[in-house]
Amino acid sequence: ARNREAVEYFIQNGGYFSISTGRALPAFARYAKDLPCNAPCVIANGAAIYDFNKDCYVETAFLDADIYDHVDALLARFPGLCFEIYHDDRRIHVLHPNDYTRNHEHLTRAKTEEVKDWGKRYELIFSSDHLLELTRRGATKGGMILKLAKLLGVARKDIYCIGDHNNDIPMLEVSEIGFAPENAIPEVKEWGAHIVCHCKDGALADVVEILDKRY
């Protein structure tokens, strides 16, 4: 409640509030409708900007078709690897499902479909202890935040981000102040993030209060 009140105050006073998430479109869409966002959101770890009010992509940086050949090469060398493959039409394919992918499906509540076969240009970053994200070169949360800011006419000095995991660091790097909740992983704290309270105690509200003093 404290976070929501603070975000609504922030928006009423001229701020743009957006979410930048590692979740794919079908895994995040169910939450987007309940969030007080007044700007498009960055999804899939920087692979796209999606406008949930208009239900359409604003910007994409999807993987090229030759990703299939590269995954085949990886599987030839490491046949036990498991992949979650996010498509732009909200399908999620899983290759070699295991306990981690089954738990991830339970967590996101996004239905997956198992596939048996597949027919120095990628970003690789961990979004949890067991999830290694692969996106097109340049497709990071930070890169897409800069594109979103340009679309909205927001100056670089007026970008403020908060995140708690490795995949948030590129986003914090483009932020005027990179914030992190007290429960962020050590790598984010060691990066030098400005620490606010635990996310459950109203970390967003802490950020809004800080910005209220700056502006």
C-alpha positions as CSV (number, residue, x, y, z in Angstrom):
1,A,0.0,0.0,0.0
2,R,2.9,2.4,0.8
3,N,4.5,1.7,-2.6
4,R,1.2,2.2,-4.5
5,E,0.4,5.5,-2.7
6,A,4.0,6.8,-3.4
7,V,3.9,5.8,-7.1
8,E,0.5,7.4,-7.6
9,Y,1.8,10.6,-6.0
10,F,4.9,10.4,-8.3
11,I,2.7,10.1,-11.4
12,Q,0.4,12.9,-10.3
13,N,3.4,15.1,-10.0
14,G,4.6,14.5,-13.6
15,G,6.7,11.4,-13.3
16,Y,6.6,8.4,-15.7
17,F,6.5,5.1,-13.9
18,S,7.4,1.9,-15.7
19,I,8.5,-1.7,-15.0
20,S,11.6,-3.3,-16.4
21,T,11.3,-7.1,-16.0
22,G,13.1,-10.2,-17.0
23,R,9.7,-11.9,-17.4
24,A,8.4,-12.8,-20.9
25,L,5.2,-11.2,-22.1
26,P,2.8,-14.0,-21.1
27,A,4.4,-14.2,-17.6
28,F,4.1,-10.5,-16.9
29,A,0.9,-9.6,-18.7
30,R,-1.3,-10.9,-15.8
31,Y,0.4,-8.5,-13.4
32,A,0.6,-5.4,-15.7
33,K,-3.1,-4.7,-15.6
34,D,-3.0,-4.1,-11.8
35,L,0.1,-1.9,-11.8
36,P,-0.1,1.9,-11.9
37,C,2.2,2.3,-14.9
38,N,1.7,5.4,-17.1
39,A,4.4,4.4,-19.6
40,P,5.3,1.3,-21.7
41,C,7.3,-1.4,-19.9
42,V,10.6,-3.1,-20.7
43,I,10.1,-6.9,-20.8
44,A,12.1,-10.1,-21.4
45,N,15.3,-8.7,-19.9
46,G,15.5,-5.9,-22.4
47,A,14.3,-7.7,-25.6
48,A,11.3,-5.5,-26.0
49,I,9.3,-2.5,-24.9
50,Y,5.6,-3.3,-24.6
51,D,2.7,-0.9,-24.2
52,F,0.1,-2.7,-22.1
53,N,-2.5,0.1,-22.5
54,K,-2.4,-0.3,-26.3
55,D,-1.5,-4.0,-26.2
56,C,1.3,-3.8,-28.7
57,Y,5.1,-3.8,-29.0
58,V,6.8,-0.4,-29.1
59,E,10.4,-1.5,-29.7
60,T,11.9,-5.0,-30.1
61,A,15.4,-6.5,-30.1
62,F,14.6,-10.1,-30.7
63,L,17.1,-12.8,-31.5
64,D,17.9,-13.5,-35.1
65,A,16.7,-16.8,-36.7
66,D,20.2,-18.3,-36.6
67,I,19.8,-18.7,-32.8
68,Y,18.5,-22.1,-33.7
69,D,21.8,-23.2,-35.2
70,H,23.7,-21.8,-32.2
71,V,21.4,-23.7,-29.8
72,D,21.9,-26.9,-31.9
73,A,25.7,-26.4,-31.5
74,L,25.4,-25.9,-27.8
75,L,23.2,-29.0,-27.5
76,A,25.8,-31.1,-29.5
77,R,28.4,-30.2,-26.9
78,F,26.2,-30.1,-23.8
79,P,23.2,-32.4,-24.5
80,G,21.7,-32.0,-21.1
81,L,21.2,-28.3,-21.3
82,C,17.6,-27.0,-20.8
83,F,16.2,-24.0,-22.7
84,E,13.1,-21.8,-22.3
85,I,12.3,-20.1,-25.6
86,Y,10.1,-17.0,-25.6
87,H,8.3,-16.1,-28.8
88,D,6.8,-12.8,-29.7
89,D,3.3,-14.3,-29.9
90,R,3.2,-15.2,-26.2
91,R,4.2,-18.9,-26.7
92,I,6.9,-20.3,-24.4
93,H,8.7,-23.5,-25.6
94,V,10.8,-25.6,-23.3
95,L,13.6,-27.9,-24.6
96,H,14.6,-30.6,-22.1
97,P,12.4,-29.6,-19.2
98,N,13.7,-30.2,-15.7
99,D,12.8,-29.4,-12.1
100,Y,14.0,-25.8,-12.6
101,T,11.8,-25.1,-15.6
102,R,8.8,-26.8,-13.9
103,N,9.3,-24.7,-10.8
104,H,9.7,-21.6,-13.1
105,E,6.4,-22.4,-14.8
106,H,4.7,-22.7,-11.4
107,L,6.2,-19.4,-10.3
108,T,5.3,-17.4,-13.4
109,R,2.0,-19.2,-14.1
110,A,2.8,-19.0,-17.8
111,K,2.0,-22.1,-19.7
112,T,4.9,-23.8,-21.5
113,E,5.0,-26.3,-24.4
114,E,7.7,-28.9,-24.6
115,V,9.5,-29.1,-28.0
116,K,11.6,-32.1,-29.0
117,D,13.6,-30.5,-31.8
118,W,15.0,-27.2,-33.1
119,G,15.4,-26.5,-36.5
120,K,29.9,-12.9,-29.7
121,R,26.2,-11.8,-30.9
122,Y,24.4,-12.3,-27.6
123,E,24.0,-10.9,-24.1
124,L,24.3,-13.5,-21.3
125,I,23.3,-12.6,-17.7
126,F,21.9,-14.5,-14.7
127,S,18.5,-13.4,-13.4
128,S,18.5,-16.0,-10.6
129,D,20.8,-18.7,-9.3
130,H,19.6,-21.1,-12.0
131,L,18.4,-18.9,-14.9
132,L,20.9,-17.7,-17.5
133,E,19.3,-15.2,-19.9
134,L,20.3,-15.0,-23.5
135,T,19.2,-12.0,-25.6
136,R,20.5,-10.2,-28.7
137,R,23.6,-8.1,-28.3
138,G,22.6,-4.8,-26.9
139,A,19.2,-6.1,-25.7
140,T,19.6,-5.4,-22.0
141,K,17.4,-3.7,-19.4
142,G,19.7,-0.7,-19.5
143,G,19.7,-0.4,-23.3
144,M,15.9,-0.6,-23.5
145,I,15.5,1.9,-20.6
146,L,17.5,4.4,-22.7
147,K,15.3,3.8,-25.7
148,L,12.1,4.1,-23.6
149,A,13.4,7.4,-22.1
150,K,14.0,8.8,-25.6
151,L,10.5,7.8,-26.7
152,L,9.0,9.6,-23.6
153,G,11.3,12.6,-24.0
154,V,13.0,12.0,-20.6
155,A,16.5,13.3,-20.2
156,R,19.3,10.9,-19.1
157,K,19.7,12.9,-15.8
158,D,16.0,12.2,-15.0
159,I,16.2,8.4,-15.2
160,Y,16.0,6.6,-11.8
161,C,15.9,2.8,-11.6
162,I,15.6,0.3,-8.7
163,G,16.6,-3.4,-9.0
164,D,17.7,-6.3,-6.9
165,H,19.5,-8.9,-9.2
166,N,22.4,-9.2,-11.7
167,N,20.1,-8.6,-14.7
168,D,19.2,-5.2,-13.2
169,I,22.8,-3.9,-13.1
170,P,22.8,-2.7,-16.7
171,M,19.6,-0.7,-15.9
172,L,21.2,0.8,-12.7
173,E,24.2,1.8,-14.8
174,V,22.1,4.1,-16.9
175,S,20.3,5.5,-13.9
176,E,21.2,8.9,-12.4
177,I,21.0,7.1,-9.1
178,G,20.9,3.3,-9.1
179,F,18.7,2.2,-6.2
180,A,18.4,-1.3,-4.7
181,P,16.2,-2.7,-1.9
182,E,17.9,-3.9,1.2
183,N,17.2,-7.5,0.2
184,A,19.1,-7.2,-3.1
185,I,21.8,-9.8,-3.8
186,P,25.4,-9.0,-2.8
187,E,26.5,-8.3,-6.3
188,V,24.1,-5.4,-6.7
189,K,25.2,-3.9,-3.4
190,E,28.8,-4.4,-4.3
191,W,28.2,-2.6,-7.6
192,G,27.5,0.5,-5.5
193,A,23.7,0.8,-5.5
194,H,22.0,3.3,-3.2
195,I,20.3,1.0,-0.7
196,V,16.7,1.7,0.5
197,C,14.5,-0.4,2.7
198,H,13.4,-4.0,2.1
199,C,11.0,-4.4,-0.9
200,K,8.3,-5.6,1.4
201,D,8.6,-2.5,3.5
202,G,8.1,0.0,0.7
203,A,11.4,0.3,-1.3
204,L,9.6,2.2,-4.1
205,A,8.2,4.7,-1.6
206,D,11.7,5.3,-0.2
207,V,12.8,6.2,-3.8
208,V,9.9,8.5,-4.4
209,E,10.6,10.3,-1.1
210,I,14.2,10.8,-2.2
211,L,13.2,12.1,-5.6
212,D,10.6,14.4,-4.0
213,K,13.5,16.2,-2.2
214,R,15.6,16.3,-5.4
215,Y,12.8,17.9,-7.5
